Amino acid sequence: MFKNRSILFNYFLSIFLLLTLIGTVHAETITLYSGRSKSLVDPIIQQFEKETGIEVKVSYANTTQLAAKLQAEGEKSSASLFWAQDAGALGSVNKKELFTKLPESILMKVPKTFRHADGFWVATSGRARVLAYSPERVKIEALPESVFDLTQPKWRGKVGWAPLNASFQAFVTAMRAQVGEERAEKWLRDMKANGAKTYPKNTPIIEALAAGEIDLGLPNHYYLFRFKKRDSKYPVEQTFFRANDPGNLVNVAGIGLLKSGENKETALKFIEFLLSAKAQQYFVSEVFEYPVTEGVIPNAKLLPLEDLLKIVPTFDLNEMDDLEGTIKLLRRVEMM
């Protein structure tokens, strides 16, 4: 009797292990390289996993570092998707022909302005460069009208920037494309000579403004809103430069499907989710970014997109693919 029970137990145990193995083999899993910080995007990734049952294995790092890693890994990379925080990094990866073209059904969800010209990546949200300032120490009428005015003697030692941050490097890439290598290099050197203070990323720039370390800063637009969400009287404000100034760059966070990765059909489901109304509303309401699809309730704190597009420089994001050239420039002027 006990022998029969033992045989029966082993039989069901074998069936259970077999089913577990089958489930593991057929489980839908994708590997994501994310240049977007975990604090920003982990909630929406978890939501995707909850709704679809698809596991997302995420490798978080600096966008520029991930772009370089992908180029080094090439076809051997295990990543299915690259989610970058700027178009420059996406462009540099695409130049190495590491992306596969996205289906038209996905591309049509986003205006041409916010996707690669040949369909190799698509934006997931919009992000603007701004001039942040201390309203206690700088009057509105005294604010510089152009990013090039920051090299004036009156701003000596009063401006904060983050040269190692991927969004700043994308901004420099755009500046090089707009005004030329020589003028971009001169601006960087003049800023250094004028005592611009270096910070590791955007958040410390906002904190330095509040602490009185600097009077002006060059972050992305959404960082200040996070501080204002916790404290509406936080002593920092922000604005834009005059219309069409290179300092008003509107960049995008975007994603591309890698040739090297497995489960491409599953990976496409993740891209579709990021362009869904639910995900787009999350970026607008919780991250304070601009949507790239229609049907999203606007965030009253943000300048309406149609007004924003009137002041941005006339510039094609597809031209931001020379990240390597920007890295070389920053090293040449000893900022890296």
Backbone torsions as a table, in degrees:
resi	resn	phi	psi	omega
1	MET	NA	-48.7	-179.9
2	PHE	-67.1	-32.0	178.8
3	LYS	-64.4	-41.5	178.8
4	ASN	-64.3	-38.5	177.9
5	ARG	-64.0	-40.1	179.6
6	SER	-64.2	-41.8	178.7
7	ILE	-64.2	-41.9	-179.7
8	LEU	-65.0	-41.1	179.2
9	PHE	-62.4	-45.3	179.8
10	ASN	-64.9	-33.6	178.3
11	TYR	-63.9	-49.5	-179.5
12	PHE	-68.6	-33.3	176.7
13	LEU	-63.8	-41.0	178.8
14	SER	-63.7	-41.9	178.2
15	ILE	-62.4	-42.9	-179.5
16	PHE	-62.2	-45.8	-180.0
17	LEU	-65.0	-37.4	178.5
18	LEU	-64.7	-44.1	178.8
19	LEU	-65.1	-38.1	177.7
20	THR	-63.0	-42.6	179.1
21	LEU	-64.0	-43.3	178.6
22	ILE	-61.8	-42.8	179.9
23	GLY	-62.9	-37.5	180.0
24	THR	-68.1	-42.6	-178.1
25	VAL	-63.8	-39.1	-174.2
26	HIS	-95.9	0.3	179.2
27	ALA	-60.4	137.7	179.0
28	GLU	-81.6	119.7	-178.3
29	THR	-137.2	139.5	174.3
30	ILE	-130.6	149.9	178.6
31	THR	-108.2	125.4	-176.0
32	LEU	-117.3	126.9	169.2
33	TYR	-93.8	117.0	-175.6
34	SER	-116.2	116.7	171.9
35	GLY	-85.2	-7.3	174.1
36	ARG	-82.7	137.0	-174.6
37	SER	-67.6	149.9	-176.4
38	LYS	-60.1	-39.5	-177.8
39	SER	-61.3	-27.4	-178.2
40	LEU	-85.1	-42.9	-168.0
41	VAL	-110.4	-11.5	-179.3
42	ASP	-58.3	-40.1	179.1
43	PRO	-59.3	-39.8	-177.2
44	ILE	-77.2	-29.0	175.0
45	ILE	-67.2	-42.9	177.9
46	GLN	-62.9	-37.2	178.4
47	GLN	-63.8	-41.8	177.1
48	PHE	-60.8	-45.5	-179.9
49	GLU	-62.3	-40.9	-179.2
50	LYS	-64.5	-41.2	-175.7
51	GLU	-78.9	-29.1	-173.3
52	THR	-109.4	-20.8	-175.2
53	GLY	77.8	6.1	179.7
54	ILE	-88.8	130.0	178.6
55	GLU	-85.7	132.9	177.7
56	VAL	-112.2	112.0	175.9
57	LYS	-89.5	112.4	-171.8
58	VAL	-106.3	132.9	172.3
59	SER	-112.2	109.1	-178.1
60	TYR	-93.0	138.2	175.1
61	ALA	-169.2	174.3	174.9
62	ASN	-59.3	137.3	-177.4
63	THR	-55.0	-46.2	-179.7
64	THR	-62.6	-40.9	179.1
65	GLN	-63.9	-41.5	179.7
66	LEU	-66.7	-38.7	177.8
67	ALA	-60.9	-42.8	178.6
68	ALA	-66.6	-38.6	179.5
69	LYS	-63.5	-44.0	179.6
70	LEU	-62.7	-40.0	179.7
71	GLN	-66.8	-32.8	178.2
72	ALA	-74.0	-38.4	-179.2
73	GLU	-73.9	-35.8	179.9
74	GLY	58.2	-133.3	-177.7
75	GLU	-71.6	-10.7	-179.8
76	LYS	-86.7	-4.8	-177.9
77	SER	-63.9	142.8	177.8
78	SER	-89.7	-5.6	-176.2
79	ALA	-73.7	141.5	175.8
80	SER	-96.0	-31.2	-174.0
81	LEU	-138.1	147.1	172.2
82	PHE	-120.8	114.4	179.0
83	TRP	-106.3	105.0	-174.9
84	ALA	-102.8	157.7	178.7
85	GLN	-93.6	5.7	175.9
86	ASP	-157.6	156.8	-177.8
87	ALA	-68.9	-25.6	-179.7
88	GLY	-63.4	-44.4	179.4
89	ALA	-66.1	-40.2	176.9
90	LEU	-61.7	-42.7	-179.9
91	GLY	-64.1	-39.9	-178.9
92	SER	-66.6	-37.3	177.4
93	VAL	-69.3	-39.7	-179.5
94	ASN	-66.8	-31.9	178.2
95	LYS	-61.2	-26.8	178.3
96	LYS	-87.5	6.2	177.7
97	GLU	58.8	43.0	-179.4
98	LEU	-95.2	-15.6	178.8
99	PHE	-92.3	154.3	170.1
100	THR	-108.8	146.8	-174.7
101	LYS	-63.0	138.3	-179.9
102	LEU	-81.1	150.6	179.2
103	PRO	-66.8	151.0	-177.9
104	GLU	-59.0	-32.3	-179.2
105	SER	-60.9	-29.3	177.0
106	ILE	-85.0	-44.6	-177.6
107	LEU	-60.3	-35.5	-176.8
108	MET	-68.6	-14.8	179.8
109	LYS	-73.6	-19.2	-172.3
110	VAL	-121.6	137.4	177.2
111	PRO	-58.9	153.7	-177.5
112	LYS	-56.5	-32.0	179.9
113	THR	-58.4	-29.0	-172.9
114	PHE	-111.9	33.1	175.6
115	ARG	-152.0	161.4	179.7
116	HIS	-65.3	142.1	-174.9
117	ALA	-57.5	-33.3	-179.2
118	ASP	-106.8	10.7	172.3
119	GLY	83.4	24.2	-176.8
120	PHE	-93.3	-10.7	171.0
121	TRP	-153.9	162.6	-179.0
122	VAL	-138.2	143.3	179.1
123	ALA	-71.3	150.2	175.1
124	THR	-113.7	-20.0	175.3
125	SER	-168.3	162.3	-179.1
126	GLY	-107.4	146.0	-176.4
127	ARG	-140.6	128.7	-176.0
128	ALA	-106.2	143.6	170.9
129	ARG	-82.9	140.6	-177.6
130	VAL	-136.5	170.4	170.8
131	LEU	-104.9	109.4	176.7
132	ALA	-91.5	147.8	-176.1
133	TYR	-152.7	163.7	175.3
134	SER	-93.3	112.5	179.7
135	PRO	-68.0	-15.8	178.4
136	GLU	-77.5	-26.8	-174.4
137	ARG	-115.6	-13.8	179.9
138	VAL	-131.8	122.6	177.3
139	LYS	-77.9	150.3	-177.6
140	ILE	-55.3	-42.9	-177.5
141	GLU	-68.4	-14.0	-179.1
142	ALA	-96.9	-2.7	-178.5
143	LEU	-65.9	144.0	178.2
144	PRO	-65.3	144.1	-178.7
145	GLU	-86.9	-20.8	-178.1
146	SER	-135.5	152.8	176.2
147	VAL	-62.7	-24.7	178.6
148	PHE	-74.1	-17.4	178.0
149	ASP	-75.0	-12.9	-177.9
150	LEU	-68.2	-11.1	179.6
151	THR	-88.7	0.7	179.7
152	GLN	-67.6	147.0	-177.7
153	PRO	-54.1	-31.5	-177.3
154	LYS	-67.5	-14.8	178.7
155	TRP	-103.8	14.6	-178.8
156	ARG	-58.7	124.0	177.6
157	GLY	70.4	11.4	-174.6
158	LYS	-114.8	3.5	-176.5
159	VAL	-115.0	135.3	177.3
160	GLY	-109.8	140.3	176.1
161	TRP	-144.5	171.7	-176.8
162	ALA	-133.4	78.3	-174.6
163	PRO	-59.5	-26.8	-178.7
164	LEU	-87.7	-5.8	-179.8
165	ASN	-78.6	138.6	-176.2
166	ALA	-61.2	-37.0	-178.6
167	SER	-67.6	-34.9	176.3
168	PHE	-67.7	-41.9	179.6
169	GLN	-63.6	-35.6	175.6
170	ALA	-65.9	-38.2	177.4
171	PHE	-61.5	-42.9	178.8
172	VAL	-66.4	-38.1	176.8
173	THR	-59.6	-43.2	178.3
174	ALA	-66.1	-40.3	178.8
175	MET	-62.1	-42.2	178.2
176	ARG	-58.8	-41.1	-179.0
177	ALA	-70.3	-31.1	-175.7
178	GLN	-84.4	-44.6	-172.5
179	VAL	-115.1	-3.5	178.6
180	GLY	97.9	155.8	-177.2
181	GLU	-61.2	-43.3	-175.0
182	GLU	-63.6	-45.9	-178.2
183	ARG	-70.6	-36.5	178.0
184	ALA	-63.5	-43.2	179.0
185	GLU	-64.5	-41.0	178.9
186	LYS	-61.6	-41.1	179.8
187	TRP	-62.5	-44.0	179.5
188	LEU	-62.1	-45.4	-179.6
189	ARG	-66.1	-40.3	179.7
190	ASP	-67.3	-36.4	177.0
191	MET	-64.1	-43.5	177.6
192	LYS	-61.3	-46.3	-179.2
193	ALA	-63.8	-26.2	-178.7
194	ASN	-88.6	7.8	173.4
195	GLY	79.8	27.0	176.8
196	ALA	-56.8	135.0	-177.1
197	LYS	-92.5	133.0	-174.9
198	THR	-94.3	134.3	177.0
199	TYR	-127.0	154.8	-175.6
200	PRO	-69.5	-27.6	-179.8
201	LYS	-160.7	-171.3	-172.3
202	ASN	-72.5	-41.8	-176.5
203	THR	-55.6	-46.9	178.3
204	PRO	-61.4	-25.6	176.7
205	ILE	-64.3	-45.3	178.8
206	ILE	-63.3	-42.0	179.5
207	GLU	-65.1	-37.7	179.5
208	ALA	-66.9	-35.6	176.4
209	LEU	-63.1	-44.5	-179.7
210	ALA	-67.2	-32.3	-177.4
211	ALA	-83.4	-7.3	179.0
212	GLY	86.6	11.0	179.4
213	GLU	-72.3	-34.6	-178.6
214	ILE	-138.6	165.9	178.5
215	ASP	-107.0	-26.2	-177.7
216	LEU	-133.8	153.4	178.4
217	GLY	-150.2	160.3	-177.9
218	LEU	-120.9	77.8	177.7
219	PRO	-104.4	-176.1	166.3
220	ASN	-83.3	160.2	-168.4
221	HIS	-67.3	-29.3	-167.5
222	TYR	-83.8	-14.0	-177.5
223	TYR	-63.5	-43.7	-179.3
224	LEU	-62.2	-36.4	-178.6
225	PHE	-61.6	-30.9	178.5
226	ARG	-66.9	-39.0	177.0
227	PHE	-68.7	-41.3	-179.4
228	LYS	-65.8	-29.0	179.0
229	LYS	-64.8	-35.6	178.6
230	ARG	-84.1	-32.1	-177.8
231	ASP	-146.1	102.6	-176.5
232	SER	-62.7	-19.1	-179.2
233	LYS	-101.2	16.9	179.2
234	TYR	-55.0	128.8	-167.9
235	PRO	-78.4	48.3	177.1
236	VAL	-139.7	141.5	174.8
237	GLU	-128.5	173.5	177.8
238	GLN	-149.0	157.9	-178.8
239	THR	-152.9	-175.2	176.6
240	PHE	-112.2	162.1	172.3
241	PHE	-78.4	-177.5	179.7
242	ARG	-62.7	160.2	-176.1
243	ALA	-54.1	137.4	175.8
244	ASN	72.6	8.0	178.0
245	ASP	-71.8	142.4	178.5
246	PRO	-56.6	-23.5	179.3
247	GLY	-69.5	-12.7	-178.9
248	ASN	-96.0	25.1	-177.5
249	LEU	-54.2	130.6	170.2
250	VAL	-105.6	108.8	-179.3
251	ASN	-99.9	178.8	178.6
252	VAL	-134.1	151.1	161.9
253	ALA	-89.5	141.4	-176.5
254	GLY	-152.7	172.1	-174.4
255	ILE	-139.6	146.8	178.1
256	GLY	-133.9	151.9	179.1
257	LEU	-94.2	121.1	-176.0
258	LEU	-83.8	142.1	178.4
259	LYS	-64.6	-31.9	-171.8
260	SER	-74.0	-27.8	-171.6
261	GLY	-74.3	157.1	175.3
262	GLU	-91.8	174.7	175.9
263	ASN	54.2	50.2	-176.6
264	LYS	-62.0	-39.4	179.2
265	GLU	-63.7	-37.3	177.3
266	THR	-68.2	-41.1	179.6
267	ALA	-62.3	-36.4	178.7
268	LEU	-63.8	-30.4	177.9
269	LYS	-63.4	-34.4	178.8
270	PHE	-67.9	-42.1	178.1
271	ILE	-62.6	-43.8	178.5
272	GLU	-60.1	-38.0	179.3
273	PHE	-65.4	-40.5	180.0
274	LEU	-64.2	-23.9	179.4
275	LEU	-96.7	2.3	178.9
276	SER	-73.1	160.0	179.8
277	ALA	-58.1	-38.1	-178.8
278	LYS	-62.9	-48.9	-178.3
279	ALA	-68.8	-41.9	179.3
280	GLN	-62.2	-38.2	177.7
281	GLN	-66.1	-34.8	176.8
282	TYR	-62.1	-46.9	-179.3
283	PHE	-61.5	-37.1	-178.2
284	VAL	-75.1	-48.2	-172.7
285	SER	-81.6	-36.4	-174.3
286	GLU	-102.4	-32.9	-177.3
287	VAL	-102.0	-11.9	179.2
288	PHE	64.4	35.3	176.7
289	GLU	-102.1	171.8	179.9
290	TYR	-89.9	140.5	178.5
291	PRO	-75.5	158.9	176.7
292	VAL	-118.1	5.6	175.0
293	THR	-129.1	166.2	-179.6
294	GLU	-86.1	170.0	175.4
295	GLY	82.6	20.0	179.9
296	VAL	-108.4	136.3	178.6
297	ILE	-69.8	123.0	-176.9
298	PRO	-64.0	152.7	172.9
299	ASN	-92.3	119.4	-175.2
300	ALA	-61.5	-21.0	-179.0
301	LYS	-77.0	-17.9	-176.9
302	LEU	-94.8	143.7	171.7
303	LEU	-61.5	130.0	-179.8
304	PRO	-52.2	141.5	-174.9
305	LEU	-57.3	-39.0	-179.3
306	GLU	-64.5	-32.0	176.8
307	ASP	-76.3	-37.4	178.9
308	LEU	-61.6	-42.1	-177.4
309	LEU	-66.8	-15.0	178.5
310	LYS	-78.8	-19.8	-175.7
311	ILE	-111.2	-4.8	-178.3
312	VAL	-76.9	155.2	176.6
313	PRO	-66.5	146.5	177.4
314	THR	-72.8	106.2	-169.1
315	PHE	-159.5	139.0	179.6
316	ASP	-96.6	119.8	-179.3
317	LEU	-59.0	-21.8	179.1
318	ASN	-68.4	-14.2	179.0
319	GLU	-82.7	-5.8	-176.8
320	MET	-90.1	49.8	-176.6
321	ASP	-108.6	2.3	-179.1
322	ASP	-100.3	57.9	178.3
323	LEU	-64.2	-35.4	179.5
324	GLU	-60.4	-39.4	178.5
325	GLY	-64.5	-36.6	178.3
326	THR	-67.8	-42.0	178.6
327	ILE	-60.9	-42.7	178.2
328	LYS	-62.5	-40.1	179.5
329	LEU	-64.6	-46.5	-178.6
330	LEU	-63.4	-34.9	176.1
331	ARG	-70.5	-36.8	-179.4
332	ARG	-63.9	-36.0	178.8
333	VAL	-93.7	12.1	174.4
334	GLU	59.5	49.6	176.3
335	MET	-112.9	2.6	176.5
336	MET	-134.9	NA	NA
